[in-house]
Amino acid sequence: MKQQANLIRAGQVIEHDPTLGLRLPRKGQTEPRGLDDRQRARFEAAFLQPWLGSVPKRKRAAAVDARVRESAEHHLIRDRAIAFLMLYAGPRVDEVHLLNLGDVDLREKSGTLHIRRGKGWKERKTAIPLPARKRLLEWLELRRKIGLPDTLDAPLFVSLRGGQTGNRLTVRAMQMIIAEAGRHAGIKEPVTPHVLRHTCAYMLRRAGVDIETRAKMLGHSIETARLYGEPGVSEIEKAASRLDDAEAA
C-alpha cells in the first residue's frame, strides 16, 4: 500500500489491482449454544420444588404460608409446562405467547402443537414429545381446577397474579421464568427461551432425526437447520478425546 501511495504521488498509474487474488480470512460461524446434558438435567430439576426462597419468612406462617405455598405450586406447574414445551418441542417464545387452548391437541400417546403465527407469519404443526405432554396435562388440569376459561380461543398460558389472573402471559414474563430457572439450576451462562430451542434442535439431531424433518418441526429454513446438522466443537473435542490413550506402546 505504501508503494501504491508513492506511485500515486509521483503521477504514475498502476496498471493492475494489487489486491486481485487475495482472499480475506473467513470468519467462522458461531456455534449455536444450547444446554449440554448435565445442564439440561439441572435445569429440569429446578422445577421439582416450588421457588419459595424469595418469600419473606414473616409472611410464611400459618394460613398465610398455606396461601403462599399454594400460589407457588400453581406457578411451578404453569412455569414447568412452559419450560418443557420450549425445551422438548422447540417453539419460539413469541409462538408460545400466542398459543390458545385450541392450538394444543393432547392424546394418550401423542400430541400436536399448532403454531398459527410463526416467524414470517408462517403456519405449522409440530409434535409434542412425552416430557412436554405430561407437564401440559398438569397445567390443563390446574386450569380447570382454579376455574380459568376453557374455550378454544382462551390463551394457553396466563398470569396467576391478583387482578391480572387470566390475562395472556407476556413474552417478557416467559423470558424471566426461564432465566430464573437457569439461576436456580446454578447454570452460569444466561438461559433464555432461544437457548432451550437450540437444545431441542441438538437433541433432535443426536436422536437421528433428518434435517428436513427438523426444519419443519422447528420452523427453520434448511440453511438454519444445517447449523445443527454438523458436530459442534464440544462434540468434536469429545470424539478426539477417544484417541487420548491410543498411542502405540
C-alpha positions in Angstrom: 0.0 0.0 0.0 2.9 2.4 0.7 4.4 1.7 -2.7 1.0 2.4 -4.3 0.7 5.7 -2.5 4.2 6.7 -3.7 3.3 5.9 -7.3 0.1 8.0 -7.0 2.1 11.0 -5.6 4.6 10.6 -8.5 1.7 10.8 -11.0 2.2 7.2 -12.2 -0.8 4.9 -12.9 -0.9 1.4 -11.5 -1.9 -0.9 -14.4 -3.2 -3.7 -12.2 -5.1 -4.1 -9.0 -2.6 -5.4 -6.4 -5.5 -6.9 -4.3 -6.6 -9.3 -7.1 -6.2 -12.9 -6.0 -6.1 -12.0 -2.3 -8.5 -13.8 0.0 -9.7 -12.5 3.3 -9.8 -15.0 6.1 -13.2 -16.5 6.5 -14.9 -15.8 9.8 -16.0 -19.0 11.5 -19.7 -19.3 12.1 -20.7 -19.1 15.7 -21.9 -22.4 17.0 -25.5 -22.1 18.3 -25.4 -22.5 22.1 -27.7 -25.0 23.9 -27.6 -26.8 27.2 -25.4 -29.9 27.5 -26.9 -33.0 29.0 -25.7 -32.2 32.5 -27.0 -28.6 32.4 -30.3 -29.8 31.0 -30.7 -32.3 33.8 -30.1 -29.5 36.4 -32.5 -27.1 34.5 -35.3 -29.7 34.6 -34.6 -30.5 38.3 -35.1 -26.8 39.1 -38.8 -27.4 38.6 -39.1 -30.2 41.1 -40.0 -27.9 44.0 -41.7 -24.5 44.2 -39.5 -21.5 44.4 -40.1 -20.1 47.9 -36.7 -18.7 48.6 -37.8 -15.1 47.7 -40.8 -15.1 50.1 -40.0 -13.3 53.4 -40.2 -15.6 56.4 -42.5 -13.2 58.2 -45.1 -13.9 55.5 -44.8 -17.6 55.7 -46.7 -18.5 58.8 -49.9 -20.4 59.4 -52.7 -19.5 56.9 -50.5 -17.1 55.0 -47.9 -19.7 54.5 -50.5 -22.1 53.1 -51.7 -19.5 50.5 -48.1 -18.6 49.6 -47.2 -22.3 49.1 -50.4 -22.9 47.0 -49.6 -19.9 44.8 -46.0 -21.1 44.4 -47.2 -24.6 43.4 -49.6 -23.2 40.8 -46.8 -21.0 39.4 -44.5 -24.1 39.3 -47.0 -26.2 37.3 -47.5 -23.4 34.8 -43.8 -22.5 34.5 -42.8 -26.1 34.2 -45.2 -26.6 31.3 -43.8 -23.5 29.5 -40.2 -24.6 30.0 -40.7 -28.2 29.0 -42.7 -27.2 25.9 -39.9 -24.9 24.8 -37.2 -27.5 25.6 -38.8 -30.5 24.0 -40.9 -29.1 21.2 -38.7 -26.1 20.4 -41.2 -23.3 19.7 -40.1 -19.7 19.8 -41.1 -17.6 22.9 -43.4 -15.4 20.9 -45.0 -18.5 19.4 -45.7 -19.9 22.9 -47.0 -16.5 24.0 -49.7 -16.6 21.2 -50.9 -20.2 21.9 -54.5 -20.7 22.6 -56.1 -23.8 24.2 -57.4 -24.9 20.8 -53.8 -25.0 19.5 -52.9 -27.9 21.7 -54.2 -31.4 21.0 -53.1 -34.0 23.6 -53.9 -37.7 23.2 -52.8 -40.7 25.1 -49.7 -41.5 23.1 -49.2 -38.3 21.0 -49.7 -34.6 20.9 -49.8 -31.8 18.4 -48.9 -28.2 18.6 -50.5 -25.8 16.1 -48.3 -22.7 15.5 -50.6 -20.3 13.7 -48.3 -17.3 13.5 -44.7 -18.4 13.3 -41.7 -16.5 12.0 -42.7 -14.7 8.8 -46.3 -15.4 9.7 -45.8 -19.0 8.6 -48.2 -21.6 10.0 -47.0 -25.1 11.0 -47.9 -28.1 13.1 -45.4 -30.0 15.2 -45.4 -32.9 17.6 -45.2 -32.7 21.4 -42.8 -35.2 23.0 -43.9 -37.0 26.1 -42.0 -34.9 28.7 -43.8 -31.8 27.5 -47.2 -33.5 27.1 -47.0 -34.6 30.8 -46.4 -31.1 32.0 -49.0 -29.6 29.7 -51.6 -32.1 31.1 -50.7 -31.0 34.6 -51.2 -27.3 33.7 -54.5 -28.0 31.9 -55.8 -29.9 34.9 -54.8 -27.0 37.2 -56.6 -24.5 34.8 -59.8 -26.4 35.2 -59.4 -26.7 39.0 -59.0 -22.9 39.5 -61.7 -22.0 37.0 -59.8 -20.4 34.2 -61.7 -20.1 30.9 -61.6 -23.2 28.8 -62.8 -22.0 25.4 -60.7 -22.9 22.4 -59.7 -19.2 21.9 -58.6 -18.7 25.5 -54.9 -18.1 26.0 -53.0 -21.2 27.0 -50.6 -19.6 29.4 -51.9 -16.8 31.6 -50.9 -14.7 34.6 -51.7 -16.0 38.0 -51.3 -12.7 39.9 -54.2 -10.9 41.5 -56.2 -8.8 39.2 -54.2 -9.9 36.2 -55.2 -13.6 36.6 -56.4 -14.9 33.3 -54.5 -12.4 31.1 -52.3 -13.8 28.5 -48.8 -14.2 29.9 -46.3 -11.8 28.2 -43.2 -12.7 26.3 -41.1 -10.8 28.9 -42.7 -12.8 31.8 -41.8 -16.1 30.0 -38.2 -14.9 29.5 -37.9 -14.1 33.2 -39.3 -17.5 34.1 -36.7 -19.3 32.0 -33.9 -17.1 33.3 -34.9 -17.7 36.9 -35.0 -21.4 36.3 -31.4 -21.2 35.0 -30.3 -19.4 38.1 -32.0 -21.9 40.4 -30.2 -24.7 38.4 -26.8 -23.0 39.0 -26.1 -22.6 35.3 -23.5 -19.7 35.0 -24.4 -18.7 31.4 -27.8 -17.0 30.9 -30.6 -19.4 30.0 -33.1 -18.0 27.5 -36.0 -19.4 25.5 -33.7 -19.4 22.5 -31.1 -21.5 24.4 -33.9 -24.1 25.0 -34.8 -24.0 21.3 -31.2 -24.7 20.4 -31.1 -27.5 22.9 -34.2 -29.1 21.3 -32.6 -28.8 17.9 -29.4 -30.6 19.1 -31.4 -33.3 20.9 -33.3 -34.0 17.6 -30.1 -34.2 15.6 -28.5 -36.5 18.1 -31.6 -38.7 18.0 -31.0 -39.2 14.3 -33.9 -37.0 13.0 -33.2 -36.0 9.4 -32.6 -32.4 8.5 -35.8 -31.8 6.6 -37.9 -33.1 9.5 -36.0 -31.0 12.0 -36.5 -27.9 9.8 -40.3 -28.5 9.6 -40.7 -29.2 13.3 -38.9 -26.1 14.4 -39.9 -23.7 11.6 -36.4 -23.4 10.4 -35.1 -23.0 6.9 -32.9 -25.9 5.6 -29.9 -23.5 5.9 -30.6 -22.8 9.5 -31.3 -26.4 10.3 -28.0 -27.3 8.8 -26.2 -25.4 11.6 -27.4 -28.2 13.8 -26.6 -30.9 11.3 -22.9 -31.0 11.8 -21.0 -31.9 15.0 -20.3 -28.9 17.2 -17.0 -28.0 18.8 -17.7 -29.8 22.0 -18.7 -33.0 20.1 -15.5 -32.8 18.0 -13.4 -32.4 21.2 -15.2 -35.4 22.8 -14.6 -37.5 19.7 -10.9 -36.5 19.6 -10.5 -37.5 23.3 -11.3 -41.1 22.4 -7.8 -41.2 20.9 -6.1 -39.9 24.0 -5.0 -43.4 25.0 -4.5 -44.8 21.5 -0.7 -44.1 21.3 1.2 -47.2 20.3 3.5 -48.5 23.0 
